[in-house]
Amino acid sequence: MKTNKSYTKRIKVTKNGKLVARNPGRNHFNAKQSGRKRQQLRRGNHLQLSQRIIRRFLPGLKVQKTVTKVVVAE
């Protein structure tokens, strides 16, 4: 089964098996946003992916066996 390349470009697996992704909405047109909004985008946003989704899009990855939390990096 092939790995979904769009997922591999956006997600990194940490040493402990957690998935790390970048927070969206920070590429351009940020001057219009308030300082508070930009600060909130820097903070982590926790999401959850099921094992079914991980097996489907990222086969071969060794991640935690339970429902995996996605930690959003800066």
N, C-alpha and C positions, 0 to 999 in steps of 0.2 A: 504494500500500500504506500502511495506517495505522500510525502509531507506537504501540507499546504504552505506554500512559500510566503504568503502574505502574513500568516501567523508567525512564522519564524523570524520575519523581519521586525515584528512589533513586540515579541515576547521573549524574555530571557529567563532561563531556569537558574535559580540560585543553588548554592551548595547544599542547602537543606531541602531542596525540592520544591520551593515556592516559585511561582511565576511572577515576573516583574514586567510591567508595561508602563509606557509613558502616558501622562495625562494629555488628552486632546485639547485643542483650542489655544495653543501657545505659539503658533508659527509666525503669524503676521497679523497686522491690524490690531496690535495690542495697545497702542497709544490711546485709542478710544475707550478702552476699558478702565474702570476705576482701579486705584491701587489695591483696594480690598479684593476685587475680583481676580486681579493678577496674583495676589498672595494666596488666594484660595486654590488657584490652579497649580501652584507650586506644591501644595500639600498632597499627601497620598490619598487615593480614592480606592477603597477596598471593594473588589468585585468577587464573584464566585463563579467558577467553571466546574461543571460536573465531569466525572471521569469519562462519560460517554463522549462529550465534546472533545476532551483531550485526546482520547484514543482515536477519534475520527480525524481530527485536523493535525495532530502532532504525534503520529505513531513513533514508537522507539524512544520517546522521552521518559526519563525516570523521574516521576513527580510523586508527591505524597499520595498515599492510598485513599485518604478521606477526601471530602469535597475541598478542593484547593482554593485558597484565597489568592486573588491577584493583587499584588501590591504595586501601586502606580508610582513610578520613579519620577524625579524632577526632570 
